[in-house]
């Protein structure tokens, strides 16, 4: 019972800030459409967004019943821009504490690698406090980063569907990081966030799991499977992946 109380208290301590974020007013208002186009150098989209007419002379609609704005490519970008505008404030609210936790985790971990700070033999209480801080920073960073990846992956997967591109075209799209497209990376990271407990419990990963593991292990420069055949990635690695992709920005 004593251990259960400690774990429960730690859980509430780590995730109380998430509840706080949901209760306070967002500090960043929704950015304007034209401002967003300028931010990403998409001003030429303004002249390409207009209602379309199908071969029967009726207004063209998308497969989910929305009015089609421009051709297929223009409509896909238009929808992506609109959904990004709606998500940007939420992503920023998640990213700022994620970045802070990731940087603190890096500082604490490197200090421990250099044998700096309290010693387990001489200052056991202080040593365990630092360990708790490291674990807390890992949790905060990975949970918030995972949430960001899920949001962004949803946006990109819808963009892929709207463009009606093949998996090969999606995987070969620039920019790439260590040979993997942004779409691949976001999908793999989102899968890791949702299913890392499943990954930790399987002896032989299935084909779907291997696809995501291959991307993440390629980014982290580690083998997909251990020498005993178990998955190398068995925890939430989203914090490390997001810091690599975003470069802290």
RADATA-V597858 format. One line per field, one symbol per residue. phi: phi as a letter, one per 40 degrees, with the letter a starting at -180 (. if undefined). A space follows every 50 residues. Layout:
phi = ???
This chain:
phi = .cccccccccccccbccccccccccccbccccccccdcdbfbdccdcbba cbbcccgcccbccbgcccbgcdcccccdccccccdcbdcccccccccccc ccccccccccccccgcgcccccbdccccccdccccccccdcccccccccc cccccccccccccfcccccccccccbbfgbccccccccccccccbcccdc bbcbccccccdcccccccccfbccbcccgccccbbcbcccccccccfgb
